[in-house]
Amino acid sequence: MRDAAIAIRHGRLGAVKLDPVSLRLFVAVMEENAIARAAAREHIAPSAASRRLAELEQQLGVELFARSNRGSQPTPAAYALLHMARGVLNDLDGIAAQMRDYGSGLRGQVRVVANISAITQFLPDELQRFMARHPQVQVRLQEQISTAIARSVAENAADLGILNEGAYGDRLQLLPYREDELVLAVPATHALARRKRVKLADALPYDVVGMHPGSAIHNQLVRAAAEAGQELRLRMQVTSYDALCSMVAAGLGIGLIPRQSALIFRALAIRLVALDEPWALRRLMLCLRAQEAPGGVARLLVEHLQAGAAP
């Protein structure tokens, strides 16, 4: 019976595939103790039920019911099959239920790539609320710069991206998400610390702690300095906002950072000065593959993020 059990658990015996309908009928016969009642329960004619049971015995190569003038009695093989058939049918029902969950967005995985500005300012709270509502959903989040985010989404390495507004090609569609504000972080004792607003030109004579090459903030700073016709005194470059704020607090330079990201490090000896520049207000966008509506949990996450999007 061990080989038969293995065959049943895999829904086959040799090259013969077992029919779940026949297995359900067999279980019904065992539970109802009568073919007629089992046939009615499974909405099948009694003659068809008898034929299916005979075919099941032939497929398994074992007698399931001992037939006599007094009726049919289950054999020991039938009781062994009953246990295994219930397990197989339960597995099949579980597969169907889980696939329905995936289709409705209740269970699954969504791959998200986002820039550091979105990760530090908005995503912690938003993802916490989303995953509290959908605890069976796994969100895989990876930090990338905006150009890499666009590439990851276009090449299906990610389901959803969050990046700075820009032109990334016709393979992507962008949806409004949030707005943020770039401000100047300066040491608490710096000459600019007493100012409420400054033009970037006022800050360029000082040493700068910049973000890493390729980042949107670094590119913006380089572009703005060039447009102002001034040299950028880039003293060092870092890869995170906490490193930038730590270096600024140590008096090693001033830095450009989103306001809400800087507020995380308010305990450091830094001051935030507003920038009187039109580019200081930025738009963050949700990034999806063009002409491809997100499905399942990705669709739910997009709807959740859009619900909190800036008007």
N, C-alpha and C positions, 0 to 999 in steps of 0.2 A: 504493500500500500504506500510505501514511502515514495516510490517513483510516481505513482498516481497522484499523490499529494503535490509533488513538485509540479507535475503537469497541470493540475487544476489551478494551483496558485498563479501559474503563468497563463492561464486561459487556453491551454492547448494540451494535446496528447500526441506526441510525435508530430506528424504533419497536419493533424486534425485540430482545428480551432473550435473550442467549445462556445456554444451560443449562450450569452447571458440570459436570453429569454427562457431557454430550456432549464438553466440553473434556477431561475426564479420560480418556474413552474414546479420543479422538483422540491424546492424548499416549501412551497405552498402545499404540495401533496403531503409532505412529512408533517407539517403543522396542522393541516385540516384533517388528516387521516382519511381522506377520501378524494378520489380523482375528480368527481363531479363538483364538489365544493371548491377544490383548488382551481379547476377550470373556470368556474364562475368568478372566483376572486381575481384571476389573471385575465379575464375577458377573452377566453378562448373556448372553442367547442370541445366537449369531452372526447370526441373521437380524435381531434387534433392533439389534445393533451396526451392521450394514450400513445399516439404515434411518436410524439416528441420524447416521451419517456423511454420508449423502446429504442429510439435512435441514440439517446444518451447512453443507455446500457451498451449498445453496440460500439459507440465511440470509445467508451472507457474500458470495454472488454471485461465487464464484471456485471453480475446480476444484482440489481438494486432492490427488487421486490420478488419475494417467493410467492408465486401464484398458485392457488388451489381452488377447489369448489367453494371454500369458505371465504374467498377474496384474496387480497394481496397483503402480504406482511413485509415490512422493511427488513432487509438483511443487515448483518453487521457492517457490510460495506456501505450501505445507505446511511447509517448513523455516522460513519467516518466522513462520508461525502457531505453530509449536512453541515458539519462543523466547518469544513473547508469552503463549501459553497457560500455560506454566510460571510466568511471572511473576504472572499473574492468580491461578492456583491457589495459589501460594505466599502471595499476599496474603490470599486467603480463609482459608487454613489459619492464617495469623498472626492474623487477626481472631478466629477461633474460639478459638485458644489464649489470646489476651489476655483475651477475655471470660470464659473459664474461670478465668483468674487473678483477674480482678476478682470473680467470683462466689465464689471460695474465699478471698478476702481477701489474696491474695499481691501484688496490685498495685492502686493506686488512690489516692484522696485522701480525707482525713477532716478536717472542719472542727471545730476545738475552740475554745471560748471559756472562759476561766478567770479567776478573780480573782487579784490580785497575791500573796496568801498562798500559793495553790497553785503559782503560777509560780515564786516564789522559794524555796519550801521543798522541793517534791517533784517537780515535773515535769521539771526538767533531767535528773536521773538516770533517771527512769522513761522519758522519751521517748528518751533515748540508747539504753537497752537495747532498747526496742521497735523503733526504726528500725535498729538493728544486726541484729536478727532478720529484719526486713522492709525491706531497703534500697530496694525499688521503691515503697514507700508514701510518699506526701507528706503530712505533717501541717502544716496551716495553723493556727497558734495566734495568738489575739488576746486581749489583756487587756481585761476589762470588769469593772464592779462587779456584784454578785450579781443585782440586779434586772434589769439589762440582759442578763445571761447567761440568765436565765429567759426573757426575752422573745425573745432570739435563737433559743433552742432551740425554743420553742413555735411560732415563725413560720417554722421551717425555714431560718433563716439560718445555723444551725450544726447539726452532727450530735450534738455532745456538749458538755456544759457541766460545769464544776467550780465550785461555789459554797458559801456558808455555809448550814448547815441553816436551814430556815425554811418558811413557807407561801407557795407561789408559784402556787397554782391547780391545778385538776384536769386541765389540759392536759399536766402534767408528771409524771414519776415520778422519785423520788430514791432513789439507792442509796448505802449507806455507802462512804466513801472513806478519809479519814484524820482524825486528831485533831491539833489544835495547841494551843498555850498562849500566851495573851497575857501579856506581862510589861511592866514599866515600864523604859524606857531613861532613864537619868539621867546628867548629866555626872560624870566621875570624881571631881570635888571636891565634888559636891553633898551636902547634909545627909542625903539618903536613901541615898547610895551605900554606907553601912556597914550598912544594914539587909538582912536576908535575905528578909523578907516584909513587905508593907505592905497595909493596907486602902486602897482608892481614896481614902477620905476623908482619909487622911494626905497624899495627893499633891495634892489639889485646891487647897490654898493657894498652889501654885507655878504659874508660867507654863507653858503647855502648847504644844508643837508638835504640831499635829493633822494628820490626813490630810484629803484633799479632801472637800467636802460630798457626801453620798450614799454614801460608802464605809461598809462595815460597821463598821469600827473607829471612825470618827467618830460614827456613829449610836449605837454602844454607849457611847462616852464621854459623849455628851450625855445619854443615857438614865440612865446610872449617876449622873451628877452631879445630875440632877433628882431621882432617887430618894433621894439623900443630902441633898437640900435645900441644896446648895451651888452657888455660881456657878462656871462653867467659865472659867478665865482663859486663853482661847484667844489666844495671841500671834500665831500665823501658821499657815497650812495649806499642806501640800505634796502632791505627787502620787505620790511614790515613797518607798520605805523608805530608800534611800541618802540622799535629801535629808533625811529626818527624822533619821537618825542623824548626819548632818553638822551639822545645826542643833543637835542635842542636845550633840554634842561641843564645839561652839563656845560652849556655855553659854547658849543662847537659850531654853531651856525643857526640860521633860521630855516623853516621848512614849510612846504605847502601840504595841506592835509584837509580832508573833509571835516566839517565842524563836528558832526556827531561822532566821528571816529576819535577825534581829539578829546572829546569830553570823557571818554573812557579813562584817560590818563590825567584827569584833572588834579590828582594828588601831586603830580610833578610840578616843579617850579617853572611853569610855562604860562604864557599869556596868549590868547587868541585875538587876532586883529582882523577885522573884516577887510576884504579886498574890494576896492572900487573899480571893478572890471566886469564887463558883461559876461565874459567866459567863466567867471567864478561860480555862477549858477549852472549846474549841469543836470542833464536828464539821463537816468538809467533806464534801460530797456530790457524787456523780456525777448529772448531770441529763440525762434523756432525754425524748423525747416520749412521752406516755402511750399505751398500747395500740398501740405501734408498735415492734416489736423491731428493733434496729439490724442492718444487714446488711453484708456485705463487710468492708472494713477497719475500719469503725466498730465492728463487733461484736468484732473481734480486739483493738482498742485497749481497749474496755470490759473485756473479759476480762483483759487484761494489767494494767490499773489495779486491777481488783478483786482480782487475785491478791496485790497488795501492800497491800491495804486493811487498816486497823486492825481487829482483832477486836472 
